[in-house]
Amino acid sequence: MRVFVLVVETGSFSAASERMGISRAAASKYVSQLEAHLGGRLLHRTTRRVNPTESGRSYFERCKEILQNLEEADGMVSGLSQQPRGKLRISAPSNLASRHLMPMVTEFIQTYPEIRVELLCSERAVDLVDEGFDLALRISPMPDPELIARRLAPIRHVVVASPGYLAKHPAPTTPEELEQHACVLYSRNPNATWHFAKDGAQISVKVSGSMITDNPDVILESAVSGLGITNLPSFIISDAIRSGELKLLLQDYETPEMALYAVYASRKHLPVKVRVFIDFIKERISDPPYWDHFLSAGS
C-alpha cells in the first residue's frame, strides 16, 4: 500500500522504489500483487509515466488516509513507550498501601503528572490479565512462577507486646515460653503455630489466646491495648515500636522471612509507566526497608 501511494505521488516506479529503499522490480511486484488481490487495475503504465486509473485514484485517496492513521497510531504507541503516561492500574495489600504506599504514590503522581493511578487495596491475589491490572505488589515467601516478579524488599515478622502486658507477665526468653502466654492470633494461620530459628535449629511453637482475627490492624490494636503477645510484619508495627507502644521480644531468634514483590504478566514490551513505577517504589523503600530502621531505634 505504501509503495502504491508513492508510485502515484511520484508518477514513477523508479522514484518510488528509490524512496522505499527497494528495487524497481520489487516495487512493481508489490503493486501487481495488490491489483491481483483487489481484482482490478490500479495504474496505467507507459514508458514515460504511471497514472492511476479511476478506481486507482479513489483507492489512492483511501490508502493515504489509512496510512496516515497508522502512522499516528504508531506514534502514539511509540510515545507511550518512551514517556510515562496513561492509567496505571495497581493491586496492593491494604495494610501496606495505607501505611507506606500512599505517600509514595502521591509523590509518584506529582513527579509524573501524565500518569493516572488506580489503586485497588485488597489482600486478594487478583488475576492481572483477566482483571486488567498493570502490576501487583504482593508479599509472599516466593513469587508466582507464572508471573514475572521483581523483589523489592524483605518482609520481617517480629514478636511484640505492650509495656502494660509485660508489666504483668515476664517477657519470654525462648519461643517455647510463648506457650504460657496469651497471644493475639491471625486467623489465616489456622494451626496457630509460630516458627523460629537459631543457630541452624528450627523451632515451632503452638500458641493460644483469647483474641483471633483476620485483620492485622485489629491484631495491632489488641496487642497495644495489652491483650497479649503477637507476631506481625515489621512494616505494620514499626510506628508502634518507635512510639514505645510495643516492645520487641525474642530478638535473638529468627522468624521466617518473606519478601515484597512487584509482579506483572509479561516481560515483553513492559510499558515504561510500569517500569518507572517499580523503580520509583524500590528506591524509596530501599533494602533493608526504611521501616526496619525504626526497630533497632525502638528496641
Secondary structure, 3 states (H helix, E strand, C coil): CHHHHHHHHHCCHHHHHHHHCCCHHHHHHHHHHHHHHHCCCCEEECCCCEEECHHHHHHHHHHHHHHHHHHHHHHHHHHHHHCCCEEEEEEECHHHHHHHHHHHHHHHHHHCCCEEEEEEECCCCCCCCCCCCCEEEEEECCCCCCCEEEEEEEECEEEEECHHHHHHCCCCCCHHHHHHCEEEEECCCCCCEEEEEECCEEEEEECEEEEEECCHHHHHHHHHCCCCEEEEEHHHHHHHHHHCCCEEECCCCECCCEEEEEEECCCCCCCHHHHHHHHHHHHHHCCCCHHHHHHHHHC
